[in-house]
Amino acid sequence: MHEAAVAQDLLEVICKEARKQEARPVAARISCGQLNAINDEVLCFAFEAIARGTACEGMTLQVEHKSMQARCSRCKDVFDLNLAEARCPSCGVDDFELLPDAPLVLEEIEFDKE
């Protein structure tokens, strides 16, 4: 279950930042690509479980999935890939290169400074 390892890493980073900010974290937002093998529910459950008894206990974790992107072989336009209509929206060509999937990134931490 690699979500538990990701949750542990997130917890460490958020707790470190909370100490630096001298504030209690209340929410965090992460993003990842569509092909990333993260199950949102499992990650949130794992984070909630390991956060018990820490500064992160009770905070919410939001996961945002970024669209897959492709580059058209004809016009070189970069676009969000729609698998139902796998073609360049600019010129209509169905010959494109898939770009690397977005990595897992901790985008934002919200703190309660009171």
Backbone torsions as a table, in degrees:
resi	resn	phi	psi	omega
1	MET	NA	95.8	-176.2
2	HIS	-77.7	-13.9	175.3
3	GLU	-61.9	-34.3	178.6
4	ALA	-64.5	-40.0	178.0
5	ALA	-66.9	-41.0	177.2
6	VAL	-63.8	-44.3	178.8
7	ALA	-59.9	-41.9	178.8
8	GLN	-62.3	-44.9	178.4
9	ASP	-62.3	-43.5	177.8
10	LEU	-61.3	-44.1	180.0
11	LEU	-58.6	-45.3	-179.2
12	GLU	-62.5	-44.6	-179.6
13	VAL	-65.6	-44.1	-177.9
14	ILE	-67.3	-42.5	178.4
15	CYS	-63.1	-40.1	178.2
16	LYS	-62.2	-44.7	179.4
17	GLU	-67.2	-35.7	177.9
18	ALA	-62.5	-41.9	177.0
19	ARG	-62.9	-41.6	-179.7
20	LYS	-64.5	-41.6	-178.8
21	GLN	-80.5	-13.2	-174.0
22	GLU	52.3	50.1	-178.0
23	ALA	-147.5	160.8	179.4
24	ARG	-92.4	125.7	177.6
25	PRO	-73.4	137.1	180.0
26	VAL	-116.3	-22.2	-179.6
27	ALA	-159.1	154.3	174.7
28	ALA	-144.3	150.0	178.3
29	ARG	-125.1	129.0	174.9
30	ILE	-118.9	157.5	175.8
31	SER	-129.7	154.8	176.9
32	CYS	-157.8	163.4	179.6
33	GLY	-75.5	168.0	-178.0
34	GLN	-68.1	-28.5	-178.4
35	LEU	-88.9	-3.4	178.8
36	ASN	-65.3	133.9	-174.9
37	ALA	-85.5	47.0	178.7
38	ILE	-101.0	126.1	172.8
39	ASN	-94.7	114.7	-175.1
40	ASP	-54.1	-48.4	-176.8
41	GLU	-63.7	-42.9	179.9
42	VAL	-66.4	-41.6	178.5
43	LEU	-62.1	-46.9	-179.5
44	CYS	-63.7	-40.5	178.0
45	PHE	-63.5	-46.2	-179.8
46	ALA	-63.0	-42.2	179.9
47	PHE	-62.9	-45.0	179.4
48	GLU	-59.4	-42.4	-178.2
49	ALA	-66.3	-45.9	-177.1
50	ILE	-80.0	-14.9	179.5
51	ALA	-80.9	-12.2	-179.5
52	ARG	-58.0	130.9	178.7
53	GLY	81.2	6.9	178.2
54	THR	-115.6	176.3	177.1
55	ALA	-62.8	-19.4	-177.6
56	CYS	-89.9	-1.4	-178.5
57	GLU	-59.7	130.4	177.1
58	GLY	87.8	-6.5	-179.8
59	MET	-77.3	159.9	179.1
60	THR	-102.3	148.9	179.4
61	LEU	-123.1	123.5	179.8
62	GLN	-112.2	133.7	179.7
63	VAL	-112.8	124.9	178.8
64	GLU	-112.5	127.7	179.0
65	HIS	-97.5	124.2	179.3
66	LYS	-85.2	146.1	-179.5
67	SER	-67.0	149.6	171.1
68	MET	-70.6	143.8	179.1
69	GLN	-119.8	153.6	-179.9
70	ALA	-138.6	159.5	176.3
71	ARG	-119.5	125.5	-179.7
72	CYS	-66.2	135.8	179.7
73	SER	-73.8	-23.0	-178.8
74	ARG	-90.2	-62.0	-173.2
75	CYS	-94.8	-7.0	177.6
76	LYS	68.4	12.2	176.4
77	ASP	-65.1	139.0	173.3
78	VAL	-99.3	130.5	-174.8
79	PHE	-144.1	158.0	173.2
80	ASP	-72.5	126.5	-175.8
81	LEU	-81.8	125.8	174.0
82	ASN	-104.4	108.9	-175.5
83	LEU	-63.0	-25.7	178.7
84	ALA	-70.8	-28.6	178.4
85	GLU	-134.0	74.6	-174.0
86	ALA	-78.3	77.4	177.5
87	ARG	-154.4	159.0	-179.5
88	CYS	-65.9	126.7	179.5
89	PRO	-71.0	-18.9	-179.4
90	SER	-81.8	-45.8	-174.6
91	CYS	-121.7	-5.4	175.0
92	GLY	83.9	-0.5	-178.8
93	VAL	-72.1	142.0	178.4
94	ASP	-102.0	20.7	177.2
95	ASP	-109.7	111.4	-175.9
96	PHE	-148.9	164.9	177.7
97	GLU	-109.5	129.8	174.7
98	LEU	-73.3	134.4	177.3
99	LEU	-90.7	160.0	-179.3
100	PRO	-56.7	142.1	179.4
101	ASP	-67.2	148.4	179.3
102	ALA	-65.5	138.3	179.4
103	PRO	-76.4	168.9	174.5
104	LEU	-77.5	123.7	-175.1
105	VAL	-134.5	134.7	170.5
106	LEU	-80.7	106.8	-172.8
107	GLU	-83.5	-40.3	-171.0
108	GLU	-157.3	144.1	172.6
109	ILE	-126.0	129.8	177.5
110	GLU	-102.4	133.0	-177.4
111	PHE	-117.6	151.3	171.1
112	ASP	-104.9	109.6	-174.1
113	LYS	-84.7	-4.0	-178.6
114	GLU	-83.6	NA	NA
